[in-house]
């Protein structure tokens, strides 16, 4: 935990940077994205397999894709640790007063100007070639499979509290039309690399939005509702979402930990239009849908 906090503290220097962004962007919560790294044990295993270059290409691509996908949700003003060198210009954080030297870890974690912090860590990477033998015709076929998994931790930087820790897996088998797209020299093609990393970044971005900005009914007129999510935030025409009334907070009697709030189903809606910042949906079933009720996607 301490190393993650230390790794992410330099985002505090973006306080001054916030003064130069448009007012509309400043009104959004600011999300800091830590640099994408792999666990040391994963790095050693990949190095031993001779695939370190391949993994580094994926890590570098993920860094840019996460920034892009999080920005496209239109829910955050996004800042990234990988962009800091150009912003800081050799600025000394301690001398600037943004970080107190020797302070308590919880206090130091309060990143000024950044509401949420995303820390993505790759915890598995495999690059293997599968061979199929066709004895009847005396031939064989090879297929390269690249897969990796990532743990994404979401913190409330004002308190240092971990809001969510989720594991995501992806492989080129999950990318339609790209599974066999390998370059002649055996390297991942650029198209496949982008497809894999973008799919992973999509998964992470949607989970972050679910945790920090749940889909919510912001208006209801007749048989139509307006939802506080638009293009880039997982909304697509034809999707069916279940609507829930939010009740009292639930507390685990054994640990005293909050389990979230009670959710009572009150209807179903189907998305019919997606705008940049909002979506509209037709009400299919209504057992008491009201403004501020939350929505969960029906798979």
Secondary structure, DSSP 8 states (H G I E B T S, - for coil): -HHHHHHHGGGGGGGTGGGGS-HHHHTSEEEEE---EE-HHHHHHHHHTT-HHHHHHHHHHHHHHHHHHHHHTTSEEEEEGGGHHHHHSS--HHHHTSS-TT--HHHHT--TT-SEEEEEEEEEEEEEEEEEEETTTTEEEEEEEEEEEEEEEEEETTTTEEEEEEEEEEEGGGSTTTTT-B-TTSSB-HHHHHHHHHHHHHHHHHHHHHHHS--BEEEEETTEEEES--TTTT--TT-EEEEEEEEEEEE-TTT--EEEEEEEEEEEEEEEEE-SS-EEEEEEEESS--TT-EEEE--
